[in-house]
Amino acid sequence: MTEATWATGASFTGALNEAAKLTDAAIDRLLVVPGGFEARVVEAMRYAALAPGKRLRPFLVLASAQLFSVGRRSALQAAVAVELVHAYSLVHDDLPAMDDSDLRRGRPTVHKAFDEATAILAGDGLLTLAFEVLSHADTHGDPAVRCELVASLAQAAGAAGMVGGQMFDLIAEEHPELDIGAITRLQRLKTGALIAFSCEAGAVLGKAPADLRMALRGYAHDLGLAFQIADDLLDVHGSAGETGKPVGRDAAAGKATFVSILGADRAQSQAALLVRQAVAHLDLFKERADLLRDAAHFVVDRRT
Amino acid sequence: MTEATWATGASFTGALNEAAKLTDAAIDRLLVVPGGFEARVVEAMRYAALAPGKRLRPFLVLASAQLFSVGRRSALQAAVAVELVHAYSLVHDDLPAMDDSDLRRGRPTVHKAFDEATAILAGDGLLTLAFEVLSHADTHGDPAVRCELVASLAQAAGAAGMVGGQMFDLIAEEHPELDIGAITRLQRLKTGALIAFSCEAGAVLGKAPADLRMALRGYAHDLGLAFQIADDLLDVHGSAGETGKPVGRDAAAGKATFVSILGADRAQSQAALLVRQAVAHLDLFKERADLLRDAAHFVVDRRT
């Protein structure tokens, strides 16, 4: 495993790709298919966690960890944990009883490639594994830091975070009258909490002072919302070929989104404003945070 | 919260009931229903985790912790965590794509009382919360102990434990030719691993020496198998009224079970043998382990 970190002035695209490669290699080493009938669930876990993807959250962990000179080995453990949680959430979100999606990242979803029971279990297995990874001594020499990461990830992923946001989202489908405040809160829970964990994990690993940690939290908050607005815009303007998943589903479901409430133009300028705000939170870090600045621009300019 | 522990000679039934009350009170305090649409998932989590039940696993945690003079507050945290994982596994196991069960502990299952999407999310939320509970400072003053519990629970619950066993179990339905060795391994994964965690958690919290920990592991292993054989016998001889869930499902599904392979009489004597073995592992603890001895007899004599 490389211990090298990204030089000042490193290309964002190069760093994002490297983060994806490092994360996938670590997940590949972690998810060894056992003998016995239980092999099937691990195959499904691999299918989900190693699916093509940007690995934006692992990148955010590695880039934020580098601000505090955290070793790559430690940072990669947290990066893997957050990607496992993200992967699990997609597997369960795609299930027939949830979003009922057959296509994800251009491939059949897990319940289509395997079956529904295997998809439920694979999601459960990925979520469980994330906590095993964080609790491992490789994550940090100080067990208090590992416990803090376990607690933070559980809060970000649980009923007061992502799971709560998914519940909110399902109920929101029956409430097209929801206003911008409600949709903002929904997205903060559903996607924002895990993105915030990704940005803060580096600060936790580096035992960063409170002001720097708050700066990353502010960055993550604005980034998460900008990311979601961009997602809503892609659902309206993107193509299934580009995004690798069905588009136009929000409008078809009559769901309130940033775009349905604000209109595409105002949504676009709101996303741009959030990116400027996100970047402003990084001033304290000077040029060492350039990769995170680039990431903020990337999330609203992406096509997938 | 009481800090009192059970006196030597305490009644097993009384201790089991007290463990259930303490656990339910702690879960009740933990699962506060929030405002907002996400309230629904927390209501479902409460419905699942506070459903009527024996709370055998929390009892095993408290009784094993008492062997090492672990404080009730610490032990109760681990007891709650294991019960949350047990509750989540039942919610997902009952889903239409899994066992498709409408009745659990005499009440509608979560996907019947709520809906399927809420049941999936409630299970996810319970599993996530278990790790948050273990990582909390209330569980133990030493974060290394908390990390060890997180790692152990993740291993017991994940693809190399319970989730793997559930996968194995689903595939086993298509393989009625499985022999006693395969069924033993299946049950060790599916129910044995979490029972073993329950018995070992007290030793971890008490930083017990290896020989005592191994003794508890041996006890848990035999107890878990005896428990499962008793479950199979109840599926054949029990009534839905007594067990609170449909019976005769294994035979109807053509599943290989301890009873289908050994016959009811040999299964019964095998369970009795395992109880004697389980109890023998406790010799080191003398009369201080009487409650655990009683628990072993209870699991094979129970009617529910």
Interface residues (C-beta under 8 A of the other chain):
Chain A: P34 G36 F37 E38 R40 V41 V42 M45 Y88 H92 L95 A97 M98 D115 E116 A117 T118 I120 L121 G123 D124 G125 L127 T128 L129 F131 E132 L134 S135 H136 D142 P143 A144 R146 C147 E148 V150 A151 L153 A154 Q155 A157 G158 A159 A160 V163 G164 G165 Q166 M167 F168 L170 I171 A172 H175 R185 L186 L189
Chain B: P34 G36 F37 E38 R40 V41 V42 M45 Y88 H92 L95 A97 M98 D115 E116 A117 T118 I120 L121 G123 D124 G125 L127 T128 L129 F131 E132 L134 S135 H136 D142 P143 A144 R146 C147 E148 V150 A151 L153 A154 Q155 A157 G158 A159 A160 V163 G164 G165 Q166 M167 F168 L170 I171 A172 H175 R185 L186 L189
